[in-house]
């Protein structure tokens, strides 16, 4: 699984003019599921994101996690994170998991995040045409890939 984690002052997802999820201070997580990913990937990713120390402590150093600050999370599925651009200018998405594999793992990730943080994350809708808005804080953006030791 691959995730782009952004520290935000606020973020939201809108689908067909309707709000699907909205958070204040916390993390916007864009997540792509790759063919062959499994439950352990979702659990490892959830634990890493929940413990990621990218919020300022009393001295202004990035030393606190979203859980420690009582922040929120918005988790949005995004298969385009698995794009392969090595050949030509048209991205290939063959590494992205098919919906029948990806949806259960996305749901598993959401459950694992709730377990790790003690609160349910806000969410997008899998495979929907979503408009994601955010106020990036910092900016702080981290890429995590479970196939690279996350």
Secondary structure as GFF3:
##gff-version 3
##sequence-region A 1 150
A	DSSP	beta_strand	2	15	.	.	.	ID=ss1
A	DSSP	beta_strand	18	23	.	.	.	ID=ss2
A	DSSP	beta_strand	26	32	.	.	.	ID=ss3
A	DSSP	alpha_helix	39	51	.	.	.	ID=ss4
A	DSSP	beta_strand	55	56	.	.	.	ID=ss5
A	DSSP	beta_strand	62	64	.	.	.	ID=ss6
A	DSSP	alpha_helix	66	69	.	.	.	ID=ss7
A	DSSP	beta_strand	72	77	.	.	.	ID=ss8
A	DSSP	three_ten_helix	79	82	.	.	.	ID=ss9
A	DSSP	alpha_helix	99	117	.	.	.	ID=ss10
A	DSSP	beta_strand	122	123	.	.	.	ID=ss11
A	DSSP	beta_strand	130	145	.	.	.	ID=ss12
A	DSSP	three_ten_helix	146	148	.	.	.	ID=ss13
###
